[in-house]
Amino acid sequence: MSIRTFLAAAGAIACLGGMPFELRLAAADESVADVTTDTATASATEPADPTVDVESAAATETATAEKAVTETAAAAATPAAPVAPAPAPVPARPAKKPVLIPGTGSLVKGVGDDFEDEAWKWNYNHPKSSEEQDKRMRGPMGRSVNGRWFEGPKRGTPDVVKRIELPSPGLEGSTHGMLIATLHAGIPGRTTYQMQQDDLIYNMQKVTGRGIAVGDSPSVVTRVYVPPFEQWERRNGPTFGFRAGCYTHAIITGEDHPDKGKFGLEEYWPGMFICFEPANPKKKTQDSAYIRVRGGRNGGEIRGPKLEQNGWWTLGLSFSPDGMVHYFASPGVDELTMDDHITSQYPYGYRTELLKTFFYNVCTQDDGKTWSTPWVVDDPKVYFIKRQLATSQQMKTR
């Protein structure tokens, strides 16, 4: 189905369980201002009468000389006006310390998805799982036909997971992406009137087993289409998440974990949320969005950059051998650079040991009638830099 059909300005309808889902295209108006330049006309002065009276001229010359001497003396007696000091030079902004840029190294073969396969399909298997809310994991859970994506057991699948044509040109050669949106987040059959979220998780263990050690400098890059604000859910707060599942050794904090409070393998989920701030007439603000980073050393979230434009964005997470997580974001679909670096953190004070997988969140207010913002993602990829193992000859020479 064409994105022009699915996201038509007249309002295309995608139905799931009888619930309408409307997506709209936004059109931008352009205007051109005309500038007119006026030209001023200079006036000419007629020459003076050439006849001169000699005596009058001499008297006039003497008086002029005396006046000049008087003015010169007065000027010498008047103190000079103070000169304003030159402004201090603005110090140059120090260059950022280089960190691991997402997309560095080699692609992990067999990991990622370009959504170009016409047979790509999502099997929902409702009712969705909601282990986090009511301790119920409802199987069999949703899964893509290609086996690369599955429903999150903690919070369940988005209500719409669909391969569609891209809403606007993105990566070169790419024509399709994955649309995710939700209406009934949280517990099936129950309305909470609170912010809830659904998860779509990449099945990376199918290729990498337990995960990729940070000694191999793994990173994840994805593209996401930020729609016009007219299509956003009118709710202040997070609406989309791009996150990673990670492991480290620490005191286990999971509420339902049998070894809670003991030292062991702890799982956690750093990443980035795109958050919406609706227009506020009283504060004279317009609709806007920004990135929120999860998280800081103490577990708190960090406000990141404002999204200065809609359309395609490139998001990236990287995990360096020291266990630090690096967060990147950039408008467009170009490769990430150090100019796109937001921050580097040890989330919750943890040092990452393994990258298990990556996933997307989609959030809504769960009122039973308001759809989430529609998100289109494309071409997620995972990279690594293989460690150089010392040879026996190198060990002998040390």
C-alpha positions as CSV (number, residue, x, y, z in Angstrom):
1,M,0.0,0.0,0.0
2,S,1.4,3.4,-0.9
3,I,2.3,5.9,1.8
4,R,0.4,8.5,-0.3
5,T,-2.7,6.3,0.2
6,F,-2.0,5.3,3.8
7,L,-1.1,8.9,4.9
8,A,-3.3,10.8,2.5
9,A,-4.3,14.4,3.3
10,A,-8.0,13.5,3.1
11,G,-7.3,11.0,5.9
12,A,-6.4,7.4,5.1
13,I,-7.9,4.8,7.4
14,A,-6.1,1.7,8.7
15,C,-8.3,-0.5,10.9
16,L,-7.3,-2.9,13.6
17,G,-10.1,-4.4,15.6
18,G,-12.5,-1.8,14.2
19,M,-10.4,1.1,15.6
20,P,-9.7,4.0,13.1
21,F,-6.2,5.2,12.6
22,E,-5.8,8.4,10.6
23,L,-2.6,9.7,9.3
24,R,-2.3,13.0,7.4
25,L,0.2,14.5,5.1
26,A,1.3,18.0,5.7
27,A,1.8,20.5,2.9
28,A,4.1,23.4,3.3
29,D,3.3,26.8,1.9
30,E,6.0,29.0,0.3
31,S,6.0,32.7,-0.2
32,V,8.3,35.1,-1.9
33,A,8.7,38.7,-0.8
34,D,9.4,41.5,-3.4
35,V,12.0,44.1,-2.5
36,T,11.9,47.6,-4.2
37,T,15.0,49.8,-4.1
38,D,14.5,53.6,-4.4
39,T,17.2,55.8,-5.8
40,A,17.8,59.3,-4.6
41,T,18.6,62.2,-7.0
42,A,21.4,64.6,-6.1
43,S,20.8,68.4,-6.7
44,A,23.4,70.7,-8.5
45,T,24.6,74.0,-7.0
46,E,25.0,77.2,-9.2
47,P,28.5,78.8,-9.1
48,A,29.0,82.1,-7.1
49,D,29.5,85.6,-8.5
50,P,33.2,86.0,-9.6
51,T,33.4,89.8,-8.7
52,V,35.4,90.3,-5.3
53,D,35.9,93.5,-3.3
54,V,39.7,93.4,-2.2
55,E,39.3,95.4,1.0
56,S,36.3,93.4,2.1
57,A,38.2,90.2,1.3
58,A,41.2,91.2,3.4
59,A,39.0,92.1,6.4
60,T,37.2,88.9,6.1
61,E,40.5,86.9,5.9
62,T,41.8,88.5,9.1
63,A,38.6,87.8,11.0
64,T,38.6,84.2,9.9
65,A,42.2,83.7,11.1
66,E,41.4,85.2,14.5
67,K,38.3,82.9,14.8
68,A,40.4,79.9,13.9
69,V,43.0,80.6,16.6
70,T,40.3,81.1,19.2
71,E,38.6,77.8,18.3
72,T,41.9,75.9,18.4
73,A,42.7,77.2,21.9
74,A,39.2,76.2,23.1
75,A,39.6,72.8,21.7
76,A,42.9,72.3,23.4
77,A,41.4,73.2,26.8
78,T,38.5,70.7,26.4
79,P,39.3,67.2,27.7
80,A,39.0,64.4,25.1
81,A,36.0,62.0,25.3
82,P,36.9,58.6,26.8
83,V,37.4,55.8,24.3
84,A,35.4,52.6,24.9
85,P,37.7,49.6,25.5
86,A,37.7,47.0,22.8
87,P,35.4,44.0,23.6
88,A,37.2,40.9,24.9
89,P,37.7,38.2,22.3
90,V,35.2,35.3,22.7
91,P,37.1,32.1,23.5
92,A,36.8,29.4,20.9
93,R,34.6,26.5,21.9
94,P,36.9,23.6,22.8
95,A,36.7,20.6,20.4
96,K,34.8,17.6,21.7
97,K,36.9,14.7,22.9
98,P,36.5,12.0,20.2
99,V,34.3,9.0,21.2
100,L,33.1,5.9,19.4
101,I,30.8,7.2,16.6
102,P,27.9,4.9,15.9
103,G,28.4,3.2,12.5
104,T,32.1,2.8,13.0
105,G,33.6,-0.6,11.9
106,S,32.0,-3.5,10.2
107,L,28.4,-4.5,9.8
108,V,27.2,-7.5,11.9
109,K,26.1,-9.8,9.1
110,G,22.5,-11.0,9.3
111,V,21.5,-8.3,11.7
112,G,19.2,-5.4,10.7
113,D,16.2,-4.9,8.4
114,D,15.6,-2.8,5.3
115,F,11.9,-3.7,4.9
116,E,12.2,-4.0,1.1
117,D,11.0,-7.6,1.0
118,E,7.4,-7.6,-0.3
119,A,6.6,-10.6,1.8
120,W,7.4,-8.7,5.0
121,K,4.5,-9.1,7.4
122,W,3.6,-8.9,11.1
123,N,1.6,-11.5,12.9
124,Y,-0.1,-9.8,15.9
125,N,-1.3,-12.8,18.1
126,H,-3.5,-10.7,20.3
127,P,-4.2,-10.2,23.2
128,K,-0.9,-8.5,23.8
129,S,1.4,-9.3,26.7
130,S,1.5,-7.0,29.7
131,E,3.8,-8.6,32.2
132,E,5.0,-5.3,33.6
133,Q,1.5,-4.1,34.5
134,D,-0.3,-7.2,35.6
135,K,2.3,-10.0,35.6
136,R,0.7,-11.7,32.6
137,M,2.7,-12.8,29.6
138,R,0.2,-13.7,26.9
139,G,1.6,-16.1,24.3
140,P,2.1,-16.8,21.6
141,M,3.4,-13.2,21.2
142,G,3.5,-11.1,18.0
143,R,6.3,-11.8,15.6
144,S,7.4,-10.8,12.1
145,V,7.3,-13.4,9.3
146,N,11.1,-13.0,8.7
147,G,11.8,-13.8,12.4
148,R,13.7,-10.5,13.0
149,W,11.2,-8.8,15.3
150,F,9.1,-9.9,18.2
151,E,6.6,-8.5,20.7
152,G,8.0,-7.3,24.0
153,P,6.8,-9.6,26.8
154,K,6.9,-6.8,29.3
155,R,4.6,-4.3,27.5
156,G,3.2,-5.9,24.4
157,T,3.2,-5.1,20.7
158,P,2.1,-1.8,19.1
159,D,-1.4,-2.0,17.6
160,V,0.0,-1.2,14.1
161,V,3.2,-2.8,12.8
162,K,3.2,-2.5,9.0
163,R,5.6,-2.3,6.0
164,I,4.8,0.9,4.1
165,E,6.3,3.1,1.4
166,L,8.4,5.9,2.9
167,P,6.5,9.1,3.6
168,S,9.4,11.1,2.0
169,P,12.7,10.2,0.3
170,G,15.2,8.8,2.8
171,L,18.3,6.7,2.3
172,E,19.4,6.3,-1.2
173,G,17.8,3.2,-2.7
174,S,15.3,2.7,0.1
175,T,11.6,2.7,-0.7
176,H,10.0,1.1,2.3
177,G,10.1,1.3,6.0
178,M,8.1,0.1,9.1
179,L,5.2,2.0,10.5
180,I,4.5,1.6,14.3
181,A,1.6,3.2,16.2
182,T,-0.7,2.2,19.0
183,L,-4.1,2.9,20.5
184,H,-4.6,0.4,23.3
185,A,-1.3,0.3,25.2
186,G,-1.1,-1.2,28.6
187,I,-3.3,-4.1,29.8
188,P,-5.7,-5.5,27.1
189,G,-9.3,-4.6,27.7
190,R,-8.5,-2.0,30.4
191,T,-8.2,1.8,30.0
192,T,-5.8,3.4,32.4
193,Y,-5.9,7.1,31.2
194,Q,-2.1,7.1,31.9
195,M,0.9,7.2,29.6
196,Q,1.6,3.6,28.5
197,Q,4.0,2.2,26.0
198,D,4.4,-0.8,23.7
199,D,7.6,-2.4,22.6
200,L,9.0,-3.8,19.3
201,I,12.2,-5.7,19.9
202,Y,14.8,-6.9,17.4
203,N,15.8,-10.5,17.7
204,M,19.5,-10.0,17.7
205,Q,20.3,-13.1,19.8
206,K,19.3,-15.2,16.7
207,V,22.7,-14.1,15.3
208,T,24.9,-13.0,18.2
209,G,23.7,-15.3,21.0
210,R,24.0,-13.6,24.4
211,G,25.1,-10.4,22.7
212,I,28.2,-8.4,21.6
213,A,30.8,-7.6,24.2
214,V,31.7,-3.9,24.5
215,G,35.4,-4.9,23.9
216,D,34.2,-5.2,20.3
217,S,32.9,-1.6,20.3
218,P,29.3,-2.3,19.1
219,S,27.0,0.4,17.9
220,V,23.4,0.7,16.5
221,V,22.2,3.2,14.0
222,T,18.6,3.8,12.8
223,R,16.6,6.3,10.8
224,V,13.3,7.6,12.0
225,Y,10.8,9.8,10.3
226,V,9.6,12.7,12.5
227,P,6.1,13.6,11.1
228,P,4.6,17.0,10.8
229,F,3.2,18.2,14.2
230,E,-0.3,18.1,12.9
231,Q,-0.1,14.3,13.1
232,W,1.2,14.1,16.7
233,E,-0.8,13.0,19.7
234,R,-1.5,16.2,21.6
235,R,0.2,15.1,24.8
236,N,3.2,16.5,26.6
237,G,5.9,13.9,27.1
238,P,7.6,10.9,25.4
239,T,6.1,9.5,22.3
240,F,8.9,7.4,20.6
241,G,11.9,5.6,22.0
242,F,15.0,4.1,20.5
243,R,16.8,2.0,23.1
244,A,19.2,-0.9,23.8
245,G,19.1,-3.9,26.0
246,C,22.4,-4.2,28.0
247,Y,24.0,-6.4,30.6
248,T,26.5,-5.7,33.4
249,H,27.4,-7.2,36.7
250,A,25.9,-5.2,39.6
251,I,23.4,-5.5,42.5
252,I,20.2,-6.9,40.9
253,T,17.3,-4.4,41.1
254,G,14.5,-6.2,39.2
255,E,11.3,-6.3,41.3
256,D,10.5,-9.9,40.2
257,H,14.0,-11.2,39.9
258,P,14.7,-14.2,42.2
259,D,18.1,-12.8,43.0
260,K,17.0,-9.2,43.7
261,G,19.5,-7.5,46.1
262,K,22.3,-9.9,45.2
263,F,25.3,-9.3,43.0
264,G,24.8,-10.8,39.6
265,L,23.9,-10.1,36.0
266,E,21.8,-7.0,35.8
267,E,19.8,-6.0,32.7
268,Y,19.1,-2.4,31.8
269,W,17.9,-0.3,28.9
270,P,19.6,3.0,28.0
271,G,18.5,5.0,25.0
272,M,16.7,8.1,23.7
273,F,13.1,9.3,23.7
274,I,11.6,11.9,21.4
275,C,9.3,14.1,23.5
276,F,6.5,16.5,22.4
277,E,5.8,19.9,23.8
278,P,2.4,21.2,22.5
279,A,1.9,24.9,21.7
280,N,1.0,27.1,24.7
281,P,-0.8,30.3,23.7
282,K,-0.3,31.8,27.2
283,K,3.5,31.3,26.9
284,K,3.4,32.1,23.2
285,T,5.2,28.9,22.3
286,Q,4.7,26.7,19.2
287,D,4.6,22.9,18.9
288,S,8.1,21.5,19.4
289,A,10.0,18.3,20.2
290,Y,13.2,17.4,21.8
291,I,15.4,14.4,22.6
292,R,15.5,13.0,26.2
293,V,18.5,10.8,27.1
294,R,18.1,7.8,29.4
295,G,20.1,8.1,31.5
296,G,22.6,9.8,33.7
297,R,24.9,8.3,36.2
298,N,22.3,8.6,39.0
299,G,19.6,7.1,36.7
300,G,18.0,10.5,35.9
301,E,17.0,11.5,32.4
302,I,18.9,14.2,30.6
303,R,17.3,16.8,28.3
304,G,19.0,16.8,24.9
305,P,18.7,18.9,21.8
306,K,15.6,20.3,20.3
307,L,14.4,18.8,17.0
308,E,14.7,21.9,14.8
309,Q,13.1,20.2,11.8
310,N,10.7,17.5,10.9
311,G,11.4,14.7,8.4
312,W,14.1,12.1,8.6
313,W,16.5,11.9,11.5
314,T,19.5,9.5,12.2
315,L,19.8,8.2,15.7
316,G,22.8,6.2,17.1
317,L,24.0,4.5,20.2
318,S,27.6,3.2,20.7
319,F,29.2,1.2,23.5
320,S,32.9,1.7,24.0
321,P,35.3,-0.8,25.7
322,D,35.3,1.2,28.9
323,G,31.5,0.5,29.3
324,M,30.4,4.0,28.5
325,V,27.3,4.7,26.3
326,H,27.5,7.4,23.7
327,Y,24.3,9.1,22.3
328,F,24.1,10.7,18.8
329,A,21.3,12.3,16.8
330,S,21.3,14.3,13.5
331,P,18.7,15.6,11.1
332,G,18.7,13.9,7.7
333,V,20.0,10.4,6.7
334,D,23.8,11.2,6.5
335,E,26.3,9.2,8.5
336,L,26.8,10.4,12.0
337,T,29.9,12.5,13.0
338,M,31.2,14.0,16.2
339,D,29.2,17.1,15.5
340,D,26.1,14.9,16.2
341,H,27.3,13.8,19.7
342,I,24.8,14.6,22.5
343,T,26.4,13.1,25.6
344,S,28.3,10.1,26.9
345,Q,27.2,8.5,30.1
346,Y,27.5,5.5,32.5
347,P,23.7,5.1,32.9
348,Y,22.7,4.3,36.5
349,G,26.4,4.2,37.3
350,Y,26.8,1.0,35.3
351,R,29.6,0.0,33.0
352,T,28.1,-1.9,30.1
353,E,29.5,-5.3,29.4
354,L,27.2,-6.8,26.7
355,L,24.9,-5.3,24.1
356,K,22.0,-7.7,24.0
357,T,19.7,-6.1,21.4
358,F,17.9,-2.9,20.4
359,F,14.2,-2.0,20.3
360,Y,11.6,0.7,19.7
361,N,9.0,2.1,22.1
362,V,5.8,3.9,21.0
363,C,3.8,5.7,23.7
364,T,0.2,6.9,24.1
365,Q,-2.1,8.3,26.9
366,D,-4.2,5.1,26.8
367,D,-7.6,6.7,26.8
368,G,-9.1,4.2,24.4
369,K,-9.7,6.7,21.7
370,T,-6.5,8.6,21.0
371,W,-3.9,7.1,18.6
372,S,-0.2,7.6,19.3
373,T,1.9,9.6,16.9
374,P,2.7,7.5,13.8
375,W,6.4,6.6,13.6
376,V,8.2,5.2,10.5
377,V,11.6,3.6,11.0
378,D,14.0,2.4,8.4
379,D,17.2,0.4,8.0
380,P,18.5,-0.3,11.5
381,K,22.0,-1.7,11.5
382,V,24.5,-2.9,14.0
383,Y,28.3,-2.4,13.7
384,F,31.4,-3.7,15.6
385,I,35.2,-3.3,15.6
386,K,36.8,-6.7,16.2
387,R,39.4,-6.7,18.9
388,Q,43.0,-7.5,17.8
389,L,44.2,-10.5,19.8
390,A,47.8,-10.7,20.6
391,T,49.7,-13.5,18.9
392,S,52.1,-15.8,20.7
393,Q,55.1,-14.0,19.1
394,Q,53.8,-10.7,20.4
395,M,53.5,-12.1,23.8
396,K,57.1,-13.4,23.8
397,T,58.5,-9.9,22.8
398,R,56.7,-8.1,25.6
